[in-house]
Amino acid sequence: MRKCRGLLQAGATVRVISPELVPALLKFAKEGAVEWFDRPFVEGDLEGVSLVFAATNSREVQLLIAGEAKKHKVLLLSLIHI
């Protein structure tokens, strides 16, 4: 949440792709502060993106995100070691 708040304060557009949100992120989504895509991550989600924070509990999804970040030359911060 700290990263999300900091990005919003800096004027960034924040996009969250997840079938579930923690309550604080859900509040931001309902307020329109973040764009929420209520679904799993898929190939192509990083087109036009500058920075991605990957924080899933799935190694498979983390690897997919890492591959997409490399393909699209997007800076990646992975919250688990892949």
SULQUIHU-V284787 format. One line per field, one symbol per residue. ss: DSSP state (h for helix, s for strand, l for the rest). psi: psi as a letter, one per 20 degrees, with the letter a starting at -180 (. if undefined). burial: b if it has 9 or more other ideal C-beta (glycine too) atoms within 8 Angstrom, else e. Layout:
# SULQUIHU-V284787
ss: ???
psi: ???
burial: ???
This chain:
# SULQUIHU-V284787
ss: lhhhhhhhhlllllssslllllhhhhhhhhhlllssslllllllllllllssssllllhhhhhhhhhhhhhhllssssllll
psi: hggggggghijqppppopiqqqgghhggghijhqppomrqprpiijpjqhppoomrjohggghgggghgggjlpppopjqp.
burial: eeebeebbeeeeebbbebeebeeebbebbeeeebebbeeebeeebbeebeebebebeeeebbbbbbebbeebebebebebee
